[in-house]
Amino acid sequence: MHILITGIHGFVGSNLIAALKDRHELYGLDIVAPDKEGVVKTFSWEDITPENKSGLPHFDAIIHLAGKAHDVKNRSAAREYFDINTGLTRKAFDYFLLSGAKKFIFFSSVKAAADFVEGNELTEDVVPMPVGPYGESKIAAENYIRETFENYRAGLLSRQDPSKKIDMIKGSDKPDTPDGKQVYILRPCMIHGPGNKGNLNLLYNVVRRGIPWPLGSFENRRSFTSIDNLCFVVEGLLTKPVSSGIYHMGDDEALSTNELITVICEALGRKPHIWRMSKRLMEHMARMGTMLHFPLNEERLRKLTENYVVSNAKIKTALGIEQMPVRAEEGLRKTIQSFTNRA
C-alpha cells in the first residue's frame, strides 16, 4: 500500500515506520522534512490543499498521528491544543475526503473519552466527558471527523438510497461508502516503547534513584499500550476488512503501580522499595498538600492511585484475534530496558 503518515518524526511515528516500511511504501507529512529511513518523501502541511491535490502521489491510506501531546506539567495554553489537535485533524481529514485514499486512521486518546473510569473498564459505549484542553481538543477532532463523514456518506448515499444512514459509532456490517472509504478513530491508553519520554520514563527515574514508593497500600489497576501491539493493530486496520468506527486500544492485562515498579526494579537488578503506608495517613498528607501547595496534593494522589482499565475487546473482535501478540509485562520490560540502555 501507499500510505501517508503525519507526524513521522514523533515517538509513535518513528516506531510505526519501522514496523511498516518493509511491507508498504510510506510517505511522511510533518512540520520538519529531513530524510527518514523507510520514507519515500516527506511533505509539508502546505502541500495538502485542495488546489494541490493532483500534485501529490496516490495514497491508499492516511494515518494521522500529528498532534500536541498531553502536557502533564500544565504549561501549555489551551489554544495550542485546539490549533494542533483539532485544527490539523480537520485539514488532514478534509484532504482525505478529496483524495483517492480509502482508509483514514486518526490517533485520538482515551482521554477524549474520560479523565477517570467509572465501573470496571472503559469501553467505546461511554459518553465522552473529557477534562482539560488535551482531551477536549481530541474529542472536538473526533466530532469533526464523525459529523463530516456522516455528511459525506449522506451525500453519496442520497443517490443510492436516501433512507439509508450508517452510524459510525455503533459500527455496521456494511460500513463502506459507495466510493469505499473507511474511517477509524483509535483511542490508545498510555503508549510506551523504546524512545518513549513520557510518564513511564519519569517513574523509571524515580525508581532508579532509589526513592521508595510510599503508596504501596493503593492497589490500583491501569492499562498500558505497547508500541508493538499498537503497530500490529494499525497493520490490521490497513489490511483487513474492519468496519469504520471508534476503537479503544490497550494491552490485554492491566497492571498495578506496585507491579510496574517491580518490573522496573527487575530490569535494574534491584529489589523494589515499596512502602505500604496507611491510606488514611497518605490521604491526610494529600489534603495538607492541597492547602499548603505541596507536590503531593489530593489531585495528584487521585491520579497516582486511581484505576484506569481500558477494554480492548472491540478491536480484537474486529481483527479476529483472541489476544494481542505482546503481553503487557513483556512490552514494559522492553521499554524499561531501552531506558537502562540510554542511561
N, C-alpha and C positions, 0 to 999 in steps of 0.2 A: 504494500500500500504506500501511497504518497501522503505523508502526514505533516501538517503544520502544527508546531508546538510553541505556544507563547511562554515566556519566562524560562528559556532554556538554560540560563546561567545560574538559576537558583538551585537549592538543595534537591528538591524533587525533580526538577527538570534535568539536572545532570545525571541522576540515577535512572530516570526514565529513558533517556537517550542511550545510556549504556545497555539497558535491557532490551531496547527495540531495534537498535541500529543494524544488527545482523540479519533481521528479517524484513525490514521496511526501509523506504527511502525517506529520510527525515529532513524537514526544513524548520528553521527557527524564526521566531519573532520576539524581539527584545528591545530594551532601551539602549543597549550596547550591542555591537555586532562584531566582536572578534571571532576568528575562526575557532570552531569547536569540532573535535573528532567525532565523526558519525553524522555530522550535519552538512548537508549539501550546500546550503546558503542560508544566511540569516537576514531577514527583512526588518524594517523599522515600522513603527505604528503608522507612520505617514503613508506607507505603501498599501495598506488595506483600506482603500477608499473605493466607493462605487465607480469613480472615474478611472481608477487604476485596475479594476477587476480583471480586465482582459490582459494586463501586462504581467500577471503572476502565473506560475505554473498551475496545473490542475492538482487539486488536493482531494483525496478520498475522505479524509477525516481531519478535524481540527480539535486539538486538546488545549484548553485554556487554563494554564497554570498561573499566569502572571497575576500578582496581587500583593497587597500590603499585609505582611504577617502580623499576628496579634502581638502588640507591644505590652508585655507583662508589667513594664515599669510605668505605663500610662503617660508617656511623654509625648505621644503623637496627637496632633489635633484631629478632631472628628472629621473635618472636611477632607483630610488626606485619605482616610479610609474610603469615603464615598467617591472621591475623584478617581481613585485607583480601582478599588474592588468592584464598585458599581459601574463607573464610567467606562473603564476599559472592557468590562464584560459586555456592556451594551455595544461597543464598537466591534468587538470580536464576533458577537452573535449576529449582528446586522450583516457583517461580511459573510458569515456562514450561510445565511438565508439567500444571499445574492449569488453565492458561489455554486460550483458543481459538487461540493463536498456532501457526503451522505450522512456522516456521523459527527456529532459535536459532544465533547465531554468537558463539562465545567467542574472544576475543583472548587467546591464550596467548603463547608466545615460543619461539624456537629454543633458548633457554637451558633450557627444560624438557626438551629432548631431549639436549643435550650442551654441556658447557662448552668443549670443543675438538673439532675434526673429525678423525676418523681416515679416511684414504683421500682420494679426490679431492673428494667433496662430501657434504653431509649430506642424506639422504633420509628419507622417512617410515618406512622399514623399520628404522631404527636402534632398538636397545633403549635406552630413556631412561636416562641416567646424569647427572642434573643435579648441579651442585656449588654449594653455598651456599643460603641460605634463599630467595632470589628464585626460582631455578629449581625448587627443591624445593617451594615453595608453589604454583607454576604446575602442576607435574606432579601434585600432590595434587588440584588443582582438576580437571585433565583426567581423572584416575582416577575422581573422584566422578561426573563427567558420564557417562563411559563405562559405569561399573558401574550407575549409577542408570537410565540409558537402556536398557541391556540388560534390567534387571529390569522396567522399564516395558513394553518391547516383548514380553518373555516373557509378562507378564500379559495383554496384549491379544491376543497371538497364540495363547495357550493355548486360547482358544475357537474359533480358526480352524483351527490346525494345531499340535498340541502338539509335534510333532517338529521344527518349523521354528525355526532360530536364525540370526540375522544378525550377522556380525562387523563391527563398526563400523570397526575399524582397516583391514581389507583392502578394505572397500567392498563394494558389491553392485549387481547390475543392477536390483534391486528393493528399495531401502533404506527405503521408507516403512513406517511402522506402519499398521495399519488406519485410524487416525484422521488419517493424512497428515503426521505430524510428522517433521521432519528436523533433524539437528544437525551443525554444522560446528565443528571445532576448528582455528583458524587460528594458525599459528606463524610470525609475521614475524621477519626479522632486523632489524638496526638501521634504524628508521624515521626518515626525515628529510623536511623540508619547511619552508615559511615558518612561523615561530613555534616551531621546534624549539630546545630549550635543552640538548641532551644533549652527548655526547662530540664530535660533529662541530663544535659551537659552540666547545668548548674548544680543539680543534685549530686552528680558524679564528683564534682569538685569539692563539695561539702564533705562527702564520704572520704575522698582521697586525703583530705587534710586531717582526718581522724576525729572530726567533730561528731559527738554522739547524736543519735536521733532520739529526741525526747518524747515523741508522740507514738511510741510503740503500743500503747493501750488502745489506740484507734485502729480497728481492723477494717479499713476501707477497701473497696474494690474499684479498680479503674481499668478501662480498656485502652489498648495501645494499637498502633498500626505499624507493622514492619514494612519498610520500603519495598522489600522483596514481594510481600503479599500484595501491596498496592500495585506494583508493576504487573504482577500476574493478573489482577483484576482488570487493569486497563487493556492488556492484551486480549482478554476475553471479551470486553465490550467492543473492541475494534473488529474482532474476527468471528464472533458468534452472533446468532440472531436473537439478541436480547431486546426486550420491549423498552421503549422510551420510558423514563421515569426518574424518580428520586431514589437513591440507594445509599444507605449508611455503610461505612467501611471501618472494620476493626479486625484485630486478630481474634481467634476463636476463644482464647482464655483471657479472663480479666485477672490482674494481679493486685495484691495489696502493696502499699508503700513499703511495708516491712519486707515482703518478698523481693521487691525491687532492690532494696538496699542490700539484701543478702546476695542477690545476683551480682551486684556491683562489687561487693567485697570478695566474692569468689573469683572474679576476674582480676582483682588486685592482689589476690593471695593473702587476704586478711580475714580476721574474724569480725563479724558485724558488731557494732556498738549501738544496740537499740535499748533505750531506757523506757521502761513501761511505767511512766509516771502517772499519778492519779488523773483521770479525766477531769474530775471536778477542779483539781488544782490548776490544770492547764487552761480550763475554761475561765477560771478566776483571773489567771495571769493575762489571758487574752482581753478580758473586759478592762483590766487595768491598762493594758497596752493601748486600747482604743481611746481611753481618756487621756493618757499621757503621750500618745503618738509614738509608741514603741514599735519596733519591727513586727513583733508578734501581737496582732490585734484580732478582734473577733472575725473580721472578714478573711484575713489570711489563714486563721485556724480552720475556718469552714472550708476554704479552698484546699488546704493540705489534707483534710481528713474526710471529705465527703466521698460518697460513692458516685462514680460516673461510668456506668456499664452500658456499652453500645451493642445492639443486636446487629449481627451480620447475616442473619438468616435469609433475608430477601435477596441479597446479592448472590449468596451461594446457591439458592434455588434457581435464580435466573441463569447462572452459569452452569448449572447441572452438576455441582460438586457437593460433597459431604463435609469437607474440611479444607481450610486454607493450607497451602503447601508448606508454610513455615510456622512452627509453633511459637507462641508468644515468648517464652523464655529463650528459645534458640535465637530469635531475632534480636532480643535485647542483649544477649551475650555478644552477638556480632557487633552491635552498635557500641557497647561498652568497650569491647576490645579495640575498636577504632580510636576511642578516646585515649586508652593506655598507649597505643602506638604513637599518637601525636604528642603525648606528654614528654 
